[in-house]
Structure formats: structure tokens, C-alpha cells
Amino acid sequence: MVRDDHDDLIGPVPAPQSFRRPADAPPPIPRARDTEAARRFHHVWTAHTASGRSSLRARAARLSGRSNRRLVVALSGATEALLAQCDVLADRLEAVEAVAADVGGALGADLTRLRAEVLELRRQVARAAGTADG
């Protein structure tokens, strides 16, 4: 810490407040589209909505409802993957809010301490100027 001629006026300087949580950036979140469930859903959806000539087996699967069941299963898997991704985002947001609160508290305390020191120095300069004039 840098010392100057006014250290005796300030009094004992408390140690700066440190953050309660690490402020390092966590690893990036993978894209939801890159999950296995989303890829599986895309594959099933593409197969389900493909136009053009299809095989007898594919037509029979559509008539029996088997392709619809596959689509519903793929959709539920993709939905679960998205919900998991939302949970990760919510956890990250909570951590960011906690770090922001720590930073705000530390900076607010420092700003308050600096303002108090400036006001005290102004009073002492005014008193010194008053005794020099008198």
C-alpha cells in the first residue's frame, strides 16, 4: 500500500474486505443443441416428417403409431435435456448474483471509507487555514 504524508490523519487503516466467493469465470456451458437428446429428437423428427417415397415398413410404423411413440419419447428426452440446461443456467445466474453482491459490498465499503477520509481531511485543512489566518 502506498503511504503519504496524511497517514497520521487517517488513523489505522483496516484491511480491505475480500470477496466471500471466487470471482473466476466457470467453464462455458455446452450448447443445448449439442446434447445427445436434442440430436436424437432432430433425427426422429426429420425421419417422421420426411416427405417422398417411403418404405412399406415406414408406412406400417406410421399406421401402427410406432413412429409417433418414438417421436414422443424423443421429445420427452429433448425436453429433459433443456430443463437440465435451464437448471445449469439458473445455478450460474445465482452464483453471478452472489459475486456481484460481494463486489458491490466491498466497493461500497471502500467508497464510504474514502468519502469519510476526504471529509476529515477537508475539516483539518479548514482548521489549519483558520489558525494560520488568525
Residue pairs with C-beta under 8 A, 6 or more apart in sequence:
1 13
6 121
7 13
9 120
9 121
9 124
10 117
10 120
14 113
16 106
16 110
17 105
17 106
17 109
17 110
18 106
19 99
19 102
19 103
19 106
20 98
20 102
21 95
21 98
21 99
21 102
22 99
23 99
23 102
23 103
26 92
26 95
29 85
29 88
29 89
29 92
32 38
32 81
32 82
32 85
35 78
35 81
35 85
36 81
37 74
37 77
37 78
37 80
37 81
38 78
38 81
38 82
40 74
40 77
40 78
41 74
41 75
41 77
41 78
43 74
44 70
44 71
44 74
45 71
45 74
47 67
48 67
48 68
48 70
48 71
58 67
61 67
62 68
